[in-house]
Amino acid sequence: MAQDPVHASPRASTDAGRHSVAIDLGVVVALTATAFLFSIRFELSERITAWELRHEAWQVDELPGTLVVLFAGLLWFSWRRTRQAQREVRERLAAQRQVVTLLLSNRDLARQLILVQENERRTLARELHDELGQNCTAIRADATYILHAPPGDGAGIAASAQRIAATSEALYGLVKAMLRRLRPMTLDSLGLVPALQELCEQWEEQTGIGCAFFPVAVPEELDDLLGITLFRLVQESLTNVARHAHARQVRVELRRSDCGRKLRLAIEDDGRGLGAEGELQGGFGLTGMRERVASLQGSMQVGAGPGQGVRIEAVLPLAAAAT
């Protein structure tokens, strides 16, 4: 069965290329030998010399040297064009490899995002079933008791009312926590800076790791997409610190830079730093952060911080979200 040329092996392609080169060289050698024998048979050199002498007035005898220079110039021109073509082929191959890498990365990121969404839905469903369902059952039981309680059972009615109040407060806290996970309410009501300040304070309280937030000249009014992107960047960075960094202190700084045209976000920790190969722990979380920044025409760098921890810096144009 013949092999598909598209799926031919590299060795077969190399052998075919060498065979083609050998054929071309054979053609050149054959043509050169034929031209030499033809020149000997008809004494072309003598004929050309005689013809040049008859036209000396027109300086025809200078044509051979001129033609040699023209031939050398054409050789140089073809060499330059060949080098240019080779460079363009290398650049095209590099671009194709980069496209393939990006496609694979986007595919893995999309798969991971689906898994994250499903895990979040599963967690929310479990909490709704366990916490919300149990609390609603408890409220219904106490309400039923109050509805059918004997007239003289004031103490029982009061106890049921207290349990309903406590259960309602617990339900409110549960719903509030779920809403905070889905969408930070402070971001909509007060703005980005208070939302980030609240995030850092809550994270510090939960993890026991110090977290200092420093906003510098941050505009009060920001595009919604830009604000939620910055919030998620800080949120994901703090999650990575809590899981992998073994840090004692984190510094979050958000400042307006480049004559007010950009926002620069920097998150530094004093943890164990990058991995053995200079890579950050966290995998797809970091990939998602890069995708968020790239979607707003920004840039993001990950490197070692001043204390040899990890420093994540993202620069986002203020006008990117509106375009």
SULURDA-V231034 format. One record per backbone hydrogen bond with DSSP energy under -0.5 kcal/mol. CO is the residue of the C=O (numbers start at 0). NH is the residue of the N-H. Records with the same first field share a line. If there is no record, write none. Layout:
CO=NH, NH
//
This chain:
3=6
4=7
8=12
9=13
10=14
11=15
12=16
13=17
14=18
15=19
16=20
17=21
18=22
19=23
20=24
21=25
22=26
23=27
24=28
25=29
26=30
27=31
28=32
29=33
30=34
31=35
32=36
33=37
34=38
35=39
36=40
37=41
38=42, 43
42=46
43=47
44=48
45=49
46=50
47=51
48=52
49=53
50=54
51=54
52=55
54=57, 59
55=58
58=61
59=62
61=65
62=66
63=67
64=68
65=69
66=70
67=71
68=72
69=73
70=74
71=75
72=76
73=77
74=78
75=79
76=80
77=81
78=82
79=83
80=84
81=85
82=86
83=87
84=88
85=89
86=90
87=91
88=92
89=93
90=94
91=95
92=96
93=97
94=98
95=99
96=100
97=101
98=102
99=103
100=104
101=105
102=106
103=107
104=108
105=109
106=110
107=111
108=112
109=113
110=114
111=115
112=116
113=117
114=118
115=119
116=120
117=121
118=122
119=123
120=124
121=125
122=126
123=127
124=128
125=129
126=130, 131
127=132
129=133
130=134
131=135
132=136
133=137
134=138
135=139
136=140
137=141
138=142
139=143
140=144
141=145
142=146
143=147
144=148
145=148
149=152
151=153
152=156
153=157
154=158
155=159
156=160
157=161
158=162
159=163
160=164
161=165
162=166
163=167
164=168
165=169
166=170
167=171
168=172
169=173
170=174
171=175
172=176
173=177
174=178
175=179
176=180
177=181
178=182
183=186, 187
184=188
185=189, 190
190=194
191=195
192=196
193=197
194=198
195=199
196=200
197=201
198=202
199=203
200=204
201=205
202=206
203=207
209=249
211=251
213=253
215=255
219=221
222=226
223=227
224=228
225=229
226=230
227=231
228=232
229=233
230=234
231=235
232=236
233=237
234=238
235=239
236=240
237=241
238=242
239=243, 244
240=244, 245
244=271
247=209
248=269
249=211
250=252, 267
251=213
252=265
253=215
254=263
256=260, 261
257=260
260=317
261=256
262=264, 315
263=254
264=313
265=252
266=311
267=250
274=277
278=274
279=282
281=284
282=285, 286
283=287
284=288
285=289
286=290
287=291
288=292
289=293
290=294
291=295
292=295, 297
293=296
298=314
300=312
302=310
304=307
308=304
309=268
310=302, 312
311=266
312=300
313=264
314=298
315=262
316=319
318=322
319=322
//
